[in-house]
């Protein structure tokens, strides 16, 4: 007869997410996960298959926590102002979720940019492409912009979003606000 789990899976995934967020995938060991999650290696492997499986569950957990921010962005009707609000929200939301700096998904994207983990790379590429498509959609509300300008600005904004995520890890609130404001002076 199989033993019942002596832990709440959602709670341990949130603890793993927190550890991966702080340290990154490569710098998080299974031993660190055991300690953070309060369960043993056997339980980790029984529930999630391996470290990668737990990491993928952590990414899902993060996405569910920031879903409101993305819904607000998708449903906005103010074009470029929606993008600017998204930039501000993307700095504030991680603090509200767990008092973290930076975006867990952007951190992951940067960490796996040259890694050979296809499963995680595909998820990160899909995530970045979905943000870029939202930028394009919002930029298209300005009828004075031609398609070439829209695509260039979407690329610029995607790179600016990467920079914002990195900057939000180390820069103060005023510096972050200045960065966002100057970014949108160029759009």
PyMOL commands that place a pseudoatom at each C-alpha (Angstrom):
pseudoatom trace, name=CA, resn=UNK, resi=1, chain=A, elem=C, hetatm=0, pos=[0.000, 0.000, 0.000]
pseudoatom trace, name=CA, resn=UNK, resi=2, chain=A, elem=C, hetatm=0, pos=[1.384, 3.422, -0.970]
pseudoatom trace, name=CA, resn=UNK, resi=3, chain=A, elem=C, hetatm=0, pos=[2.136, 5.861, 1.801]
pseudoatom trace, name=CA, resn=UNK, resi=4, chain=A, elem=C, hetatm=0, pos=[0.180, 9.081, 1.889]
pseudoatom trace, name=CA, resn=UNK, resi=5, chain=A, elem=C, hetatm=0, pos=[2.063, 12.340, 1.542]
pseudoatom trace, name=CA, resn=UNK, resi=6, chain=A, elem=C, hetatm=0, pos=[2.869, 14.000, 4.814]
pseudoatom trace, name=CA, resn=UNK, resi=7, chain=A, elem=C, hetatm=0, pos=[3.118, 17.436, 3.219]
pseudoatom trace, name=CA, resn=UNK, resi=8, chain=A, elem=C, hetatm=0, pos=[1.088, 19.893, 1.180]
pseudoatom trace, name=CA, resn=UNK, resi=9, chain=A, elem=C, hetatm=0, pos=[2.431, 19.769, -2.363]
pseudoatom trace, name=CA, resn=UNK, resi=10, chain=A, elem=C, hetatm=0, pos=[1.498, 23.387, -3.138]
pseudoatom trace, name=CA, resn=UNK, resi=11, chain=A, elem=C, hetatm=0, pos=[3.348, 24.617, -0.057]
pseudoatom trace, name=CA, resn=UNK, resi=12, chain=A, elem=C, hetatm=0, pos=[6.534, 22.714, -0.879]
pseudoatom trace, name=CA, resn=UNK, resi=13, chain=A, elem=C, hetatm=0, pos=[6.422, 23.906, -4.505]
pseudoatom trace, name=CA, resn=UNK, resi=14, chain=A, elem=C, hetatm=0, pos=[6.163, 27.508, -3.251]
pseudoatom trace, name=CA, resn=UNK, resi=15, chain=A, elem=C, hetatm=0, pos=[9.189, 26.936, -1.030]
pseudoatom trace, name=CA, resn=UNK, resi=16, chain=A, elem=C, hetatm=0, pos=[11.105, 25.444, -3.968]
pseudoatom trace, name=CA, resn=UNK, resi=17, chain=A, elem=C, hetatm=0, pos=[10.060, 28.376, -6.162]
pseudoatom trace, name=CA, resn=UNK, resi=18, chain=A, elem=C, hetatm=0, pos=[11.425, 30.761, -3.551]
pseudoatom trace, name=CA, resn=UNK, resi=19, chain=A, elem=C, hetatm=0, pos=[14.761, 28.952, -3.443]
pseudoatom trace, name=CA, resn=UNK, resi=20, chain=A, elem=C, hetatm=0, pos=[15.081, 28.723, -7.231]
pseudoatom trace, name=CA, resn=UNK, resi=21, chain=A, elem=C, hetatm=0, pos=[14.140, 32.412, -7.501]
pseudoatom trace, name=CA, resn=UNK, resi=22, chain=A, elem=C, hetatm=0, pos=[16.867, 33.454, -5.065]
pseudoatom trace, name=CA, resn=UNK, resi=23, chain=A, elem=C, hetatm=0, pos=[19.598, 31.137, -6.337]
pseudoatom trace, name=CA, resn=UNK, resi=24, chain=A, elem=C, hetatm=0, pos=[18.734, 30.095, -9.873]
pseudoatom trace, name=CA, resn=UNK, resi=25, chain=A, elem=C, hetatm=0, pos=[18.397, 26.540, -11.123]
pseudoatom trace, name=CA, resn=UNK, resi=26, chain=A, elem=C, hetatm=0, pos=[22.067, 25.585, -11.330]
pseudoatom trace, name=CA, resn=UNK, resi=27, chain=A, elem=C, hetatm=0, pos=[22.971, 27.023, -7.931]
pseudoatom trace, name=CA, resn=UNK, resi=28, chain=A, elem=C, hetatm=0, pos=[20.149, 25.167, -6.176]
pseudoatom trace, name=CA, resn=UNK, resi=29, chain=A, elem=C, hetatm=0, pos=[21.064, 21.671, -5.070]
pseudoatom trace, name=CA, resn=UNK, resi=30, chain=A, elem=C, hetatm=0, pos=[18.709, 18.869, -4.130]
pseudoatom trace, name=CA, resn=UNK, resi=31, chain=A, elem=C, hetatm=0, pos=[20.108, 19.078, -0.597]
pseudoatom trace, name=CA, resn=UNK, resi=32, chain=A, elem=C, hetatm=0, pos=[19.164, 22.765, -0.459]
pseudoatom trace, name=CA, resn=UNK, resi=33, chain=A, elem=C, hetatm=0, pos=[15.693, 21.875, -1.724]
pseudoatom trace, name=CA, resn=UNK, resi=34, chain=A, elem=C, hetatm=0, pos=[15.298, 19.198, 0.958]
pseudoatom trace, name=CA, resn=UNK, resi=35, chain=A, elem=C, hetatm=0, pos=[16.158, 21.702, 3.660]
pseudoatom trace, name=CA, resn=UNK, resi=36, chain=A, elem=C, hetatm=0, pos=[13.974, 24.518, 2.252]
pseudoatom trace, name=CA, resn=UNK, resi=37, chain=A, elem=C, hetatm=0, pos=[10.983, 22.295, 1.520]
pseudoatom trace, name=CA, resn=UNK, resi=38, chain=A, elem=C, hetatm=0, pos=[11.219, 20.214, 4.675]
pseudoatom trace, name=CA, resn=UNK, resi=39, chain=A, elem=C, hetatm=0, pos=[10.931, 16.926, 2.791]
pseudoatom trace, name=CA, resn=UNK, resi=40, chain=A, elem=C, hetatm=0, pos=[13.493, 14.314, 1.807]
pseudoatom trace, name=CA, resn=UNK, resi=41, chain=A, elem=C, hetatm=0, pos=[15.002, 13.590, -1.586]
pseudoatom trace, name=CA, resn=UNK, resi=42, chain=A, elem=C, hetatm=0, pos=[12.852, 10.478, -2.027]
pseudoatom trace, name=CA, resn=UNK, resi=43, chain=A, elem=C, hetatm=0, pos=[9.692, 12.560, -1.598]
pseudoatom trace, name=CA, resn=UNK, resi=44, chain=A, elem=C, hetatm=0, pos=[10.959, 15.162, -4.054]
pseudoatom trace, name=CA, resn=UNK, resi=45, chain=A, elem=C, hetatm=0, pos=[11.620, 12.505, -6.690]
pseudoatom trace, name=CA, resn=UNK, resi=46, chain=A, elem=C, hetatm=0, pos=[8.380, 10.638, -5.942]
pseudoatom trace, name=CA, resn=UNK, resi=47, chain=A, elem=C, hetatm=0, pos=[6.286, 13.793, -6.370]
pseudoatom trace, name=CA, resn=UNK, resi=48, chain=A, elem=C, hetatm=0, pos=[8.155, 15.641, -9.122]
pseudoatom trace, name=CA, resn=UNK, resi=49, chain=A, elem=C, hetatm=0, pos=[10.340, 13.087, -10.892]
pseudoatom trace, name=CA, resn=UNK, resi=50, chain=A, elem=C, hetatm=0, pos=[13.562, 15.058, -10.555]
pseudoatom trace, name=CA, resn=UNK, resi=51, chain=A, elem=C, hetatm=0, pos=[14.960, 18.535, -9.935]
pseudoatom trace, name=CA, resn=UNK, resi=52, chain=A, elem=C, hetatm=0, pos=[13.869, 19.668, -13.392]
pseudoatom trace, name=CA, resn=UNK, resi=53, chain=A, elem=C, hetatm=0, pos=[10.304, 18.482, -12.758]
pseudoatom trace, name=CA, resn=UNK, resi=54, chain=A, elem=C, hetatm=0, pos=[10.219, 20.429, -9.499]
pseudoatom trace, name=CA, resn=UNK, resi=55, chain=A, elem=C, hetatm=0, pos=[11.618, 23.474, -11.277]
pseudoatom trace, name=CA, resn=UNK, resi=56, chain=A, elem=C, hetatm=0, pos=[8.913, 23.257, -13.949]
pseudoatom trace, name=CA, resn=UNK, resi=57, chain=A, elem=C, hetatm=0, pos=[6.277, 23.100, -11.186]
pseudoatom trace, name=CA, resn=UNK, resi=58, chain=A, elem=C, hetatm=0, pos=[7.928, 26.138, -9.595]
pseudoatom trace, name=CA, resn=UNK, resi=59, chain=A, elem=C, hetatm=0, pos=[7.605, 28.043, -12.887]
pseudoatom trace, name=CA, resn=UNK, resi=60, chain=A, elem=C, hetatm=0, pos=[3.909, 27.121, -13.052]
pseudoatom trace, name=CA, resn=UNK, resi=61, chain=A, elem=C, hetatm=0, pos=[3.473, 28.299, -9.470]
pseudoatom trace, name=CA, resn=UNK, resi=62, chain=A, elem=C, hetatm=0, pos=[5.104, 31.644, -10.284]
pseudoatom trace, name=CA, resn=UNK, resi=63, chain=A, elem=C, hetatm=0, pos=[2.966, 32.085, -13.395]
pseudoatom trace, name=CA, resn=UNK, resi=64, chain=A, elem=C, hetatm=0, pos=[-0.177, 31.509, -11.357]
pseudoatom trace, name=CA, resn=UNK, resi=65, chain=A, elem=C, hetatm=0, pos=[0.957, 34.072, -8.766]
pseudoatom trace, name=CA, resn=UNK, resi=66, chain=A, elem=C, hetatm=0, pos=[1.563, 36.782, -11.372]
pseudoatom trace, name=CA, resn=UNK, resi=67, chain=A, elem=C, hetatm=0, pos=[-1.421, 35.890, -13.537]
pseudoatom trace, name=CA, resn=UNK, resi=68, chain=A, elem=C, hetatm=0, pos=[-3.374, 38.926, -12.321]
pseudoatom trace, name=CA, resn=UNK, resi=69, chain=A, elem=C, hetatm=0, pos=[-0.646, 41.247, -13.542]
pseudoatom trace, name=CA, resn=UNK, resi=70, chain=A, elem=C, hetatm=0, pos=[-0.719, 39.644, -16.998]
pseudoatom trace, name=CA, resn=UNK, resi=71, chain=A, elem=C, hetatm=0, pos=[-4.518, 39.695, -17.152]
pseudoatom trace, name=CA, resn=UNK, resi=72, chain=A, elem=C, hetatm=0, pos=[-4.523, 43.397, -16.313]
pseudoatom trace, name=CA, resn=UNK, resi=73, chain=A, elem=C, hetatm=0, pos=[-1.964, 43.962, -19.075]
pseudoatom trace, name=CA, resn=UNK, resi=74, chain=A, elem=C, hetatm=0, pos=[-3.856, 41.890, -21.659]
pseudoatom trace, name=CA, resn=UNK, resi=75, chain=A, elem=C, hetatm=0, pos=[-7.199, 43.487, -20.873]
pseudoatom trace, name=CA, resn=UNK, resi=76, chain=A, elem=C, hetatm=0, pos=[-5.978, 47.083, -20.795]
pseudoatom trace, name=CA, resn=UNK, resi=77, chain=A, elem=C, hetatm=0, pos=[-7.261, 49.446, -23.471]
pseudoatom trace, name=CA, resn=UNK, resi=78, chain=A, elem=C, hetatm=0, pos=[-4.694, 52.245, -23.289]
pseudoatom trace, name=CA, resn=UNK, resi=79, chain=A, elem=C, hetatm=0, pos=[-2.009, 50.947, -25.655]
pseudoatom trace, name=CA, resn=UNK, resi=80, chain=A, elem=C, hetatm=0, pos=[1.412, 52.263, -24.692]
pseudoatom trace, name=CA, resn=UNK, resi=81, chain=A, elem=C, hetatm=0, pos=[0.173, 53.282, -21.223]
pseudoatom trace, name=CA, resn=UNK, resi=82, chain=A, elem=C, hetatm=0, pos=[-0.743, 49.619, -20.660]
pseudoatom trace, name=CA, resn=UNK, resi=83, chain=A, elem=C, hetatm=0, pos=[2.841, 48.635, -21.452]
pseudoatom trace, name=CA, resn=UNK, resi=84, chain=A, elem=C, hetatm=0, pos=[4.195, 51.289, -19.099]
pseudoatom trace, name=CA, resn=UNK, resi=85, chain=A, elem=C, hetatm=0, pos=[1.857, 50.101, -16.334]
pseudoatom trace, name=CA, resn=UNK, resi=86, chain=A, elem=C, hetatm=0, pos=[3.047, 46.538, -17.010]
pseudoatom trace, name=CA, resn=UNK, resi=87, chain=A, elem=C, hetatm=0, pos=[6.651, 47.666, -16.489]
pseudoatom trace, name=CA, resn=UNK, resi=88, chain=A, elem=C, hetatm=0, pos=[5.749, 49.232, -13.146]
pseudoatom trace, name=CA, resn=UNK, resi=89, chain=A, elem=C, hetatm=0, pos=[3.658, 46.211, -12.140]
pseudoatom trace, name=CA, resn=UNK, resi=90, chain=A, elem=C, hetatm=0, pos=[6.449, 43.808, -13.108]
pseudoatom trace, name=CA, resn=UNK, resi=91, chain=A, elem=C, hetatm=0, pos=[8.717, 45.493, -10.572]
pseudoatom trace, name=CA, resn=UNK, resi=92, chain=A, elem=C, hetatm=0, pos=[6.095, 45.683, -7.816]
pseudoatom trace, name=CA, resn=UNK, resi=93, chain=A, elem=C, hetatm=0, pos=[4.470, 42.256, -8.182]
pseudoatom trace, name=CA, resn=UNK, resi=94, chain=A, elem=C, hetatm=0, pos=[7.538, 40.143, -7.222]
pseudoatom trace, name=CA, resn=UNK, resi=95, chain=A, elem=C, hetatm=0, pos=[7.847, 42.211, -4.056]
pseudoatom trace, name=CA, resn=UNK, resi=96, chain=A, elem=C, hetatm=0, pos=[4.179, 41.555, -3.261]
pseudoatom trace, name=CA, resn=UNK, resi=97, chain=A, elem=C, hetatm=0, pos=[4.440, 37.838, -4.128]
pseudoatom trace, name=CA, resn=UNK, resi=98, chain=A, elem=C, hetatm=0, pos=[7.385, 37.117, -1.873]
pseudoatom trace, name=CA, resn=UNK, resi=99, chain=A, elem=C, hetatm=0, pos=[9.469, 40.223, -1.300]
pseudoatom trace, name=CA, resn=UNK, resi=100, chain=A, elem=C, hetatm=0, pos=[11.785, 39.268, -4.149]
pseudoatom trace, name=CA, resn=UNK, resi=101, chain=A, elem=C, hetatm=0, pos=[13.615, 41.392, -6.628]
pseudoatom trace, name=CA, resn=UNK, resi=102, chain=A, elem=C, hetatm=0, pos=[13.564, 40.680, -10.316]
pseudoatom trace, name=CA, resn=UNK, resi=103, chain=A, elem=C, hetatm=0, pos=[11.285, 38.451, -12.315]
pseudoatom trace, name=CA, resn=UNK, resi=104, chain=A, elem=C, hetatm=0, pos=[11.618, 34.718, -11.748]
pseudoatom trace, name=CA, resn=UNK, resi=105, chain=A, elem=C, hetatm=0, pos=[10.830, 33.999, -15.407]
pseudoatom trace, name=CA, resn=UNK, resi=106, chain=A, elem=C, hetatm=0, pos=[13.283, 36.590, -16.730]
pseudoatom trace, name=CA, resn=UNK, resi=107, chain=A, elem=C, hetatm=0, pos=[15.947, 35.305, -14.345]
pseudoatom trace, name=CA, resn=UNK, resi=108, chain=A, elem=C, hetatm=0, pos=[15.277, 31.814, -15.685]
pseudoatom trace, name=CA, resn=UNK, resi=109, chain=A, elem=C, hetatm=0, pos=[15.346, 33.042, -19.280]
pseudoatom trace, name=CA, resn=UNK, resi=110, chain=A, elem=C, hetatm=0, pos=[18.754, 34.615, -18.675]
pseudoatom trace, name=CA, resn=UNK, resi=111, chain=A, elem=C, hetatm=0, pos=[20.105, 31.559, -16.878]
pseudoatom trace, name=CA, resn=UNK, resi=112, chain=A, elem=C, hetatm=0, pos=[19.000, 29.134, -19.575]
pseudoatom trace, name=CA, resn=UNK, resi=113, chain=A, elem=C, hetatm=0, pos=[19.842, 31.311, -22.590]
pseudoatom trace, name=CA, resn=UNK, resi=114, chain=A, elem=C, hetatm=0, pos=[22.807, 29.125, -23.495]
pseudoatom trace, name=CA, resn=UNK, resi=115, chain=A, elem=C, hetatm=0, pos=[21.818, 25.939, -21.682]
pseudoatom trace, name=CA, resn=UNK, resi=116, chain=A, elem=C, hetatm=0, pos=[20.833, 22.813, -23.534]
pseudoatom trace, name=CA, resn=UNK, resi=117, chain=A, elem=C, hetatm=0, pos=[17.701, 22.096, -21.529]
pseudoatom trace, name=CA, resn=UNK, resi=118, chain=A, elem=C, hetatm=0, pos=[15.139, 22.056, -24.325]
pseudoatom trace, name=CA, resn=UNK, resi=119, chain=A, elem=C, hetatm=0, pos=[12.060, 21.742, -22.124]
pseudoatom trace, name=CA, resn=UNK, resi=120, chain=A, elem=C, hetatm=0, pos=[12.851, 24.865, -20.119]
pseudoatom trace, name=CA, resn=UNK, resi=121, chain=A, elem=C, hetatm=0, pos=[14.193, 26.735, -23.167]
pseudoatom trace, name=CA, resn=UNK, resi=122, chain=A, elem=C, hetatm=0, pos=[10.941, 26.123, -25.044]
pseudoatom trace, name=CA, resn=UNK, resi=123, chain=A, elem=C, hetatm=0, pos=[8.904, 27.450, -22.120]
pseudoatom trace, name=CA, resn=UNK, resi=124, chain=A, elem=C, hetatm=0, pos=[11.091, 30.539, -21.848]
pseudoatom trace, name=CA, resn=UNK, resi=125, chain=A, elem=C, hetatm=0, pos=[10.963, 31.228, -25.600]
pseudoatom trace, name=CA, resn=UNK, resi=126, chain=A, elem=C, hetatm=0, pos=[7.164, 30.901, -25.563]
pseudoatom trace, name=CA, resn=UNK, resi=127, chain=A, elem=C, hetatm=0, pos=[6.930, 33.248, -22.568]
pseudoatom trace, name=CA, resn=UNK, resi=128, chain=A, elem=C, hetatm=0, pos=[9.120, 35.916, -24.197]
pseudoatom trace, name=CA, resn=UNK, resi=129, chain=A, elem=C, hetatm=0, pos=[7.275, 35.611, -27.507]
pseudoatom trace, name=CA, resn=UNK, resi=130, chain=A, elem=C, hetatm=0, pos=[3.921, 36.048, -25.755]
pseudoatom trace, name=CA, resn=UNK, resi=131, chain=A, elem=C, hetatm=0, pos=[5.141, 39.255, -24.088]
pseudoatom trace, name=CA, resn=UNK, resi=132, chain=A, elem=C, hetatm=0, pos=[6.463, 40.539, -27.404]
pseudoatom trace, name=CA, resn=UNK, resi=133, chain=A, elem=C, hetatm=0, pos=[3.123, 39.811, -29.078]
pseudoatom trace, name=CA, resn=UNK, resi=134, chain=A, elem=C, hetatm=0, pos=[1.308, 41.752, -26.348]
pseudoatom trace, name=CA, resn=UNK, resi=135, chain=A, elem=C, hetatm=0, pos=[3.692, 44.668, -26.901]
pseudoatom trace, name=CA, resn=UNK, resi=136, chain=A, elem=C, hetatm=0, pos=[2.942, 44.526, -30.636]
pseudoatom trace, name=CA, resn=UNK, resi=137, chain=A, elem=C, hetatm=0, pos=[-0.798, 44.456, -30.005]
pseudoatom trace, name=CA, resn=UNK, resi=138, chain=A, elem=C, hetatm=0, pos=[-0.592, 47.464, -27.671]
pseudoatom trace, name=CA, resn=UNK, resi=139, chain=A, elem=C, hetatm=0, pos=[1.693, 49.412, -30.030]
pseudoatom trace, name=CA, resn=UNK, resi=140, chain=A, elem=C, hetatm=0, pos=[-0.704, 48.834, -32.921]
pseudoatom trace, name=CA, resn=UNK, resi=141, chain=A, elem=C, hetatm=0, pos=[-3.301, 50.960, -31.154]
pseudoatom trace, name=CA, resn=UNK, resi=142, chain=A, elem=C, hetatm=0, pos=[-1.255, 53.964, -32.281]
pseudoatom trace, name=CA, resn=UNK, resi=143, chain=A, elem=C, hetatm=0, pos=[-2.403, 54.201, -35.894]
pseudoatom trace, name=CA, resn=UNK, resi=144, chain=A, elem=C, hetatm=0, pos=[0.427, 56.613, -36.768]
pseudoatom trace, name=CA, resn=UNK, resi=145, chain=A, elem=C, hetatm=0, pos=[2.991, 53.795, -36.431]
pseudoatom trace, name=CA, resn=UNK, resi=146, chain=A, elem=C, hetatm=0, pos=[3.863, 51.619, -39.404]
pseudoatom trace, name=CA, resn=UNK, resi=147, chain=A, elem=C, hetatm=0, pos=[4.463, 47.888, -38.960]
pseudoatom trace, name=CA, resn=UNK, resi=148, chain=A, elem=C, hetatm=0, pos=[8.253, 48.181, -39.173]
pseudoatom trace, name=CA, resn=UNK, resi=149, chain=A, elem=C, hetatm=0, pos=[8.297, 50.779, -36.372]
pseudoatom trace, name=CA, resn=UNK, resi=150, chain=A, elem=C, hetatm=0, pos=[5.969, 48.638, -34.265]
pseudoatom trace, name=CA, resn=UNK, resi=151, chain=A, elem=C, hetatm=0, pos=[8.227, 45.584, -34.612]
pseudoatom trace, name=CA, resn=UNK, resi=152, chain=A, elem=C, hetatm=0, pos=[11.343, 47.605, -33.780]
pseudoatom trace, name=CA, resn=UNK, resi=153, chain=A, elem=C, hetatm=0, pos=[9.671, 49.134, -30.744]
pseudoatom trace, name=CA, resn=UNK, resi=154, chain=A, elem=C, hetatm=0, pos=[8.410, 45.733, -29.588]
pseudoatom trace, name=CA, resn=UNK, resi=155, chain=A, elem=C, hetatm=0, pos=[11.971, 44.390, -29.769]
pseudoatom trace, name=CA, resn=UNK, resi=156, chain=A, elem=C, hetatm=0, pos=[13.222, 47.452, -27.913]
pseudoatom trace, name=CA, resn=UNK, resi=157, chain=A, elem=C, hetatm=0, pos=[10.591, 47.023, -25.197]
pseudoatom trace, name=CA, resn=UNK, resi=158, chain=A, elem=C, hetatm=0, pos=[11.374, 43.337, -24.781]
pseudoatom trace, name=CA, resn=UNK, resi=159, chain=A, elem=C, hetatm=0, pos=[15.045, 44.163, -24.262]
pseudoatom trace, name=CA, resn=UNK, resi=160, chain=A, elem=C, hetatm=0, pos=[14.092, 47.032, -21.952]
pseudoatom trace, name=CA, resn=UNK, resi=161, chain=A, elem=C, hetatm=0, pos=[11.960, 44.588, -19.928]
pseudoatom trace, name=CA, resn=UNK, resi=162, chain=A, elem=C, hetatm=0, pos=[14.989, 42.276, -19.581]
pseudoatom trace, name=CA, resn=UNK, resi=163, chain=A, elem=C, hetatm=0, pos=[17.055, 45.232, -18.421]
pseudoatom trace, name=CA, resn=UNK, resi=164, chain=A, elem=C, hetatm=0, pos=[14.355, 46.270, -15.976]
pseudoatom trace, name=CA, resn=UNK, resi=165, chain=A, elem=C, hetatm=0, pos=[14.248, 42.800, -14.441]
pseudoatom trace, name=CA, resn=UNK, resi=166, chain=A, elem=C, hetatm=0, pos=[18.008, 42.823, -13.961]
pseudoatom trace, name=CA, resn=UNK, resi=167, chain=A, elem=C, hetatm=0, pos=[18.055, 46.398, -12.652]
pseudoatom trace, name=CA, resn=UNK, resi=168, chain=A, elem=C, hetatm=0, pos=[15.249, 45.732, -10.192]
pseudoatom trace, name=CA, resn=UNK, resi=169, chain=A, elem=C, hetatm=0, pos=[17.486, 43.239, -8.434]
pseudoatom trace, name=CA, resn=UNK, resi=170, chain=A, elem=C, hetatm=0, pos=[20.041, 45.896, -7.461]
pseudoatom trace, name=CA, resn=UNK, resi=171, chain=A, elem=C, hetatm=0, pos=[18.807, 49.419, -8.144]
pseudoatom trace, name=CA, resn=UNK, resi=172, chain=A, elem=C, hetatm=0, pos=[16.685, 51.590, -5.878]
pseudoatom trace, name=CA, resn=UNK, resi=173, chain=A, elem=C, hetatm=0, pos=[13.087, 52.658, -6.503]
pseudoatom trace, name=CA, resn=UNK, resi=174, chain=A, elem=C, hetatm=0, pos=[13.972, 56.111, -7.883]
pseudoatom trace, name=CA, resn=UNK, resi=175, chain=A, elem=C, hetatm=0, pos=[16.493, 54.649, -10.344]
pseudoatom trace, name=CA, resn=UNK, resi=176, chain=A, elem=C, hetatm=0, pos=[13.922, 52.082, -11.497]
pseudoatom trace, name=CA, resn=UNK, resi=177, chain=A, elem=C, hetatm=0, pos=[11.261, 54.758, -11.978]
pseudoatom trace, name=CA, resn=UNK, resi=178, chain=A, elem=C, hetatm=0, pos=[13.713, 56.920, -13.960]
pseudoatom trace, name=CA, resn=UNK, resi=179, chain=A, elem=C, hetatm=0, pos=[14.572, 53.918, -16.139]
pseudoatom trace, name=CA, resn=UNK, resi=180, chain=A, elem=C, hetatm=0, pos=[10.910, 53.231, -16.904]
pseudoatom trace, name=CA, resn=UNK, resi=181, chain=A, elem=C, hetatm=0, pos=[10.087, 56.869, -17.591]
pseudoatom trace, name=CA, resn=UNK, resi=182, chain=A, elem=C, hetatm=0, pos=[13.054, 57.295, -19.951]
pseudoatom trace, name=CA, resn=UNK, resi=183, chain=A, elem=C, hetatm=0, pos=[12.218, 54.022, -21.703]
pseudoatom trace, name=CA, resn=UNK, resi=184, chain=A, elem=C, hetatm=0, pos=[8.800, 55.384, -22.585]
pseudoatom trace, name=CA, resn=UNK, resi=185, chain=A, elem=C, hetatm=0, pos=[10.213, 58.725, -23.711]
pseudoatom trace, name=CA, resn=UNK, resi=186, chain=A, elem=C, hetatm=0, pos=[11.671, 56.713, -26.602]
pseudoatom trace, name=CA, resn=UNK, resi=187, chain=A, elem=C, hetatm=0, pos=[8.380, 55.136, -27.670]
for i in range(1, 187): cmd.bond("trace and resi %d" % i, "trace and resi %d" % (i + 1))
show_as sticks, trace
zoom trace
